[in-house]
Amino acid sequence: MNARPTSTVSVVMAVHNGMRYLDAQICSVLSQLDVGDELIVIDDFSRDGSFEWLTNLKDERIHLYRHERNTGVLRSFEDGLQKSRNDIVFLCDQDDVWLPGKRDAVVSEFGREPRALIVISDAEVIDARDRVLAASFMATRHGFKGSFRHTLISNRYLGCAMAVRRELIDAALPIPTTVPMHDMWLGALGSLLGQVSYIPRPLIRYRRHGGNVTPSHRQSWSRMVRWRFSLLGATCQRIARIALGLHRQKPRA
């Protein structure tokens, strides 16, 4: 029998008016976390009772923070990543469900591939009523392709299916104001600075519904082109700063 992975992890969850699905998601995460793990929850000024519900959870692994105004999903994840303290950090949405074994499978993959900065898995897609819409998220994107070039063409980096090493967080923060989303930024930068490891089976149930914080519909071509140019420019600038040893000298790229 294989020994269970012993590395401690951080889980960063962004919450904004997520009361409907919080209970199921929190339970699915906490059931897999060890004593030394932590769940960092950033409440982005919820007004539906989410924050009050979260404050009543009595679990020492939960570290709850509240924004005094709504800052958006990207800044919420940036805040959570800054507050995380363990070497392996999972990204977590408020309305999905972790499948059993997710934590250990990802930690084991990091152990198997020490050069990987990112581990990402496939995901089962469900709707608001838990009905399966797609058995494989990556199949709906014609498979996972994690290179920088492929990310510019068609992003496959789904944040809730990702975990990253501390080294990538140190390189990626602060997140440039010009990039489209935190997961695309982490994926693009991580693919250039190290390796990306893909687990080709679903480890979460990824929920799509009308209230998602991230857009479920395809953006206009003009916006997609602007996003790609912004991502390209920000990534090149960050890589150059890292190479020159100038990173962290300014508050934001």
N, C-alpha and C positions, 0 to 999 in steps of 0.2 A: 504494500500500500504506500502510495506517495505521501510524503509529509506535507502538511498544509503550509502555504507560504507565510512567512513571519513578518515581512515588511509592514510597517505602519503606513496608513494612507490618510489623506485628507479628501473630503468630498465637499465641493463648493456648489451650493444651490442658490439660484436667484429666484425670488418669489415676488410676484405682483398680482394681487387679487386672485390667488390660486386656491381658494378654500375648497372648491368642489373636488379636487383631486389630491390635495395635500396628504390626507390621512393614508391613502393607499401607497403613495410614493414614499413618504417618510418611513412607513413600516417596512417596505421592501428594501430600503437602504439600511436602516438600523439593524435589521435581522441578520445582515452580513458583516457588520463592522465589529472589530475587536476592541478590547479595552483601550489600547493606545491609539486608536483611530479617532478622527474628528469629523463632524458634519458642520460645516460653516454655512449658515443660512443668512443671506442678505435680503431683508424685506425692503423692497423698493417703494415705500410709502403706500402699502396696501390700504384699501378702504372697505374691504369686505369681511373683516374679522380674521383674516389670515394671521396677522401679527399677534393678536390677542390669543388665538388658538395655539400658536407656536410658543408663546410665553408660558403656557400651562404644561408643556412637555417637560417632564422631570428626568432628564438623561444627561449625565455629565459629558457625554460625547458631543452634545449639541452646543454650538456657540452662535447665538442669535444677535444680529445687528440690524438696526433700522435706519433707513435714510429719511431725512426730514423733508425731502421733496422727491418727486419721481425723476430719476436720472436716466432711466433706460436700461435695457438688458446688457449692453456692452459694458457700461460703467459699473453695473452691479457685479458682473463677473470679474472685472478688473479689481474691484474692491475685495471680493472674496479671495481671489488669487493672492493678493497682497497680504491678506490675513492668514493664509494657510501656512502650516509649519512643517508638514511631513514631506518626504522626498518624492512620493508618488501622489498626484492630485487628480481626482476625477472631477469632470464637469457634470452637472446634474440639473435637469429641468424640473419644474414643479408638478408636472402633470403626466409624467411617464411612470413606468413600473420596471424596477430592476428584476430580471429573471434570476432564479437561484443559481449561485455559483459565479456571478459576474465579477465580484471583487477578486476572488481567488484566481479566476482564469486570467484576468488582466495582470495581476501581480506576478503570476507564474510566467506570463509572456515577457514581462520586463526582465525577470530573472534569466529567462532563456536567451534573450537578446540584449546584452548589456549596452549596446550602442544605440538602442532605440530611444528616441526622445518622446515618441508618441505611440500609444497602442490604441487602436480603434477597432471596434467590432461591427458586425452587421446588426440590424434591428428589425424586429417585427413591427409593422405599422398597424395601429388600431385607431378606431374612431372614438367619439365621445362616449359611446355605450359599450366599449371594449370589444367591438366586432372587428375581426381581422380584415384589413383592407389590402395588405400585401404581406406575404410570408417573409420577404426580404426587401428591406429598403434599398440596399445596394443594387439589387437586380433592377429596380425601377430607374437606376442611374447607369445601367449597362455595366455594372461591376465597379468595384473600388479601384480607383487609380489616384494615388496620392502624391505624384510628383508635382513640383512647382508649376510646370507647364500645364499639366492637366487641371490643376486648381484654378489657373487663370482662365481656362476654357470652360470648365464645368466643375464647380466645387462639390466634392464628396465628403468634406469634413463636417460631420454631424456632431455638434458639441456634446450632446447627451450620451453619445456612444464612445467618447474619447476620454483618455487619461494621459497625463503628461508628466515628465520628470521635472524636478526642481530646476535643473540647468536651463530648460527651455523657458520656464517662467521668468527666471532671472534675465534672460535675453529678451523676452517679449514685452516685459513691463518697463515703462508705461506703454499702454496700447495707443498707437497714433490716432488722432482724432479723425483722420481721413479714411480709415479702413472700414469696410462694410459691416463686418461682424467679428466677434472675438474668436470663434472657432475657425473661420477661414484664415484669420491672421496667424493663429497658432499653428495651423496645418501648413500654411505656406512657409512660415519661418522655420518650423521644425523639419520640413522636408529638405531644406537647404543646409541646415546646421548639423543634421544627424540622420538617423534612419527612422522609418515609420513601419510599424509592425501591424499587420491586419489579421484579425481573428474572423474567419469566414462563417461565423454562425451567430444568430441573434443572441445578445446578452441583455437586451432590454425590449420592452414593449413601448414603442415610440408613438405617442398619441397625436393625431392630427384632428383639430376641431376649430371652430370659428373663433375661439378665444385665445389661440396661440399667440405668444409674444413675438415669435419669429414668423415671418410671412410664409404661408403655405402655398401661395400662388406664384406663378412665374412673373418676375419683374419685367418691365419694359426693356427693350433692347438698348435704348439710350442709357438707362440707369445701369444696366449690367455692364455696358462698356465703360461707363464712368467708374464704377466700382472696381473693375479689373485694372484700369490705369492707376487708380488710387492705391490699390493693393501692390501693384508692381513698383510704384514709386516709393511707397513706405517701406517695403521689404528691402529694396536696393539701398535705401538710406540707412536702415538699421544694420544691415550686413556690413556696410562701409564703416559705420561708427564702431561696430564690434571689432572689425579688423584693425582699426586705428586706435583702439583702446579708449575711445571717447564716450562709450555708452554709459549712461547714468549721470553724465555731467550736466544735462539739462533736464528740466522737469517733465517734458513730454516731447516725443519726436514729431 
